[in-house]
Amino acid sequence: MSLRLGALQDALLDPGNVDKALRAAEEVAGYENRLAAIENRLTLLTWMVTFLTALAVANLWLTMTVLSRLPR
């Protein structure tokens, strides 16, 4: 998909044309769906990073606990 919304620009330049307005609405809705999908994936990635960070901290804590109990 291109960054330029051509149908939206055409509809804004010709405000009386209903067909152009409908095409522009479909084009904007397509971008909205695409942005929603990106937002969902970003939320999933955020949860994954949070979980892995917590796992790494727990691993570090457990390692330090075990190492501190070893005889010197």
N, C-alpha and C positions, 0 to 999 in steps of 0.2 A: 504494500500500500504506500502510496506517495504521501508526503507530508502536506502537500497542498490540497485543500478541499475544493476541487474544481466545481462540483455541482452546487456547493454552498455559495461560492462566489457568484456563479451564474444566477442563482435564486435571489441573492441580495442585490444584484445589478438590475434584475427584472422582477420587481415585487408583485406584479399582477399575474404572473404565470404560475398556475397551480401545479402543473406537471414538474416544473423545475423545483418548486418547493417540496414536492413529495420525494423527488430524487435526492434533494439535499437532506431531508429528514432521514432517509434510508442510509445515506452516507455517514451522517453524524451518529446514527444508531450503531452502525458497524464499528466506528471508532470507539464508541462507549463500551460495546461488548469486548473489544480488544483490550481496552484499558482495564476492564473488570477482570479479565483473565490474567493480565499481568499483575494486578493487585493481589489476586488469589495466590499466584505463584510466589510473590514476594512475601506474603504472610506465611506460607509454608516454609520458605527458606529461612525466615526469621525464627520460627519455632525450631527448625532443625539446628540452626547455629546456637540457639539458647540451650537446647538439650545437650549438644556436644560440648559446649563450654562447661555446663554443670557436670557432665561426665568427666571431663578433664580435671576439674577442680577436685572432685571426689577421688579420682585416681591419684592425684598429687597428695591429697590428705592421707589416703590409705597408705601410700608408699612411705610418706614421712612417719606415720605412726608405726609401721612395721620396722623401719630402719632405726627408729629411736629406741625400740625395745630389744634390739640385737645387742649381745654382749660386745664390749670393746676389747 
